[in-house]
Amino acid sequence: MKFEYAPQDRVNRYEAEVARILEALGYDAAECAVSDESLLTDFADAGDVFPEAELQRLSLELGIAVTNDSFIADVAESLHAKLAKG
């Protein structure tokens, strides 16, 4: 059986933004394994979904809309674009 790691190109490109997202979720980025295929819900308690109130808090804290279906790489890219605009 061959084991392949999921791609990490985008999460590596937006490393600072990924760290900010993980911190907003209550995690230390240095202790997390994140790939381009990681969803926000991968970091919810017991693989559950986030309640609407938590999604609203995250959206406000990050300044962009997030959902339970959001890929961390997509959120990081959107956050990067938002910060680049100022």
Secondary structure by P-SEA (a helix, b strand, c coil): ccccccccaaaaaaaaaaaaaaaaaccccccccccccccccccccccccccaaaaaaaaaaacccccccccaaaaaaaaaaaaaac
